[in-house]
Amino acid sequence: MPVYEEEPVERRVVAEPDRTNDGLAGYALVKYGFILAITIVILYFLANYVLNRF
């Protein structure tokens, strides 16, 4: 049986991800979520108004 020598293992310290912009991502998610919800509500009422006219 061949004997293998252990090769040196290079160990690197993994940097923590930058968490400083997480608040901005949450803010954008809430902002565009509200814009989407308001748009859907406006379209709903417009559709009811237009469809009830005929």
Long-range contacts (C-beta under 8 A, 24 or more apart in sequence): none
